[in-house]
Amino acid sequence: AVLSVHNLIYGYSKGTPFETGALKGVSIEFNQGEIVALIGHTGSGKSTLLQHFNGLLKPESGEVLFEGENIWGSKENRRRKRWRIPT
């Protein structure tokens, strides 16, 4: 897989009365040449998931791999990969 997400967990406003779980155990793989559509209701986590693909959000747990390498491995690595990840 070119891009893969494994057991991704992320929530907003942690530790506040407004705490909301956005992604709960999401796993998905994208292969070279695939065209994928992400659909769902408003507030279902589509944009939150996409923001994890290029490192705009850091998961609470789980990992995002681009070409087999965790994008959170290093800041420099994340910057280089951010521009190469198709979204």
C-alpha positions as CSV (number, residue, x, y, z in Angstrom):
1,A,0.0,0.0,0.0
2,V,1.2,3.5,-0.8
3,L,-0.8,5.0,2.1
4,S,-2.2,3.1,5.0
5,V,-3.8,3.9,8.4
6,H,-3.8,1.3,11.2
7,N,-6.1,1.5,14.2
8,L,-6.3,5.3,14.1
9,I,-8.0,6.9,17.2
10,Y,-8.6,10.6,17.5
11,G,-10.9,12.9,19.4
12,Y,-11.6,16.6,19.8
13,S,-11.5,18.7,23.0
14,K,-10.0,16.0,25.2
15,G,-10.5,16.5,28.9
16,T,-13.3,19.0,28.5
17,P,-17.1,18.6,28.8
18,F,-17.1,18.9,24.9
19,E,-14.9,15.9,24.3
20,T,-15.9,14.1,21.2
21,G,-14.6,10.9,19.6
22,A,-14.0,11.5,15.9
23,L,-12.1,8.4,14.8
24,K,-12.3,5.1,16.6
25,G,-10.0,2.3,15.3
26,V,-10.0,3.3,11.7
27,S,-7.8,1.1,9.4
28,I,-7.6,1.5,5.6
29,E,-5.1,1.0,2.8
30,F,-4.7,2.8,-0.5
31,N,-2.7,1.2,-3.4
32,Q,-1.0,3.0,-6.3
33,G,-3.5,4.0,-9.0
34,E,-6.6,3.5,-7.0
35,I,-9.3,6.2,-7.0
36,V,-11.2,6.3,-3.7
37,A,-14.2,8.3,-2.6
38,L,-14.8,9.0,1.1
39,I,-18.5,9.6,1.9
40,G,-20.5,10.0,5.0
41,H,-22.8,12.3,7.0
42,T,-21.7,15.7,8.3
43,G,-19.5,15.1,11.4
44,S,-18.7,11.5,10.6
45,G,-14.9,12.1,10.5
46,K,-14.1,12.4,6.8
47,S,-12.1,15.7,7.0
48,T,-10.5,14.6,10.3
49,L,-9.3,11.4,8.6
50,L,-7.9,13.3,5.6
51,Q,-6.0,15.7,7.9
52,H,-4.2,12.7,9.4
53,F,-3.0,11.5,5.9
54,N,-0.6,14.4,5.5
55,G,0.2,15.0,9.2
56,L,-2.0,18.0,9.9
57,L,-3.4,16.1,12.9
58,K,-1.5,13.6,15.1
59,P,-3.4,10.5,16.1
60,E,-3.9,9.7,19.8
61,S,-3.0,6.1,18.9
62,G,-2.5,4.1,15.7
63,E,-0.3,5.0,12.8
64,V,-0.3,6.6,9.4
65,L,2.2,5.0,6.9
66,F,3.3,6.5,3.6
67,E,5.3,4.1,1.5
68,G,5.7,1.9,4.6
69,E,7.2,4.7,6.8
70,N,5.4,6.3,9.7
71,I,4.8,10.0,8.8
72,W,5.3,10.9,12.5
73,G,8.9,9.4,12.5
74,S,10.5,12.9,12.3
75,K,9.5,16.4,11.6
76,E,11.7,16.6,8.5
77,N,10.3,13.4,7.2
78,R,6.7,14.6,7.8
79,R,7.4,17.8,5.8
80,R,8.9,15.9,2.9
81,K,6.1,13.4,2.8
82,R,3.3,15.9,3.3
83,W,3.9,17.3,-0.3
84,R,4.0,13.8,-1.8
85,I,0.8,12.4,-0.3
86,P,-2.1,12.6,-2.8
87,T,-5.3,13.8,-1.1
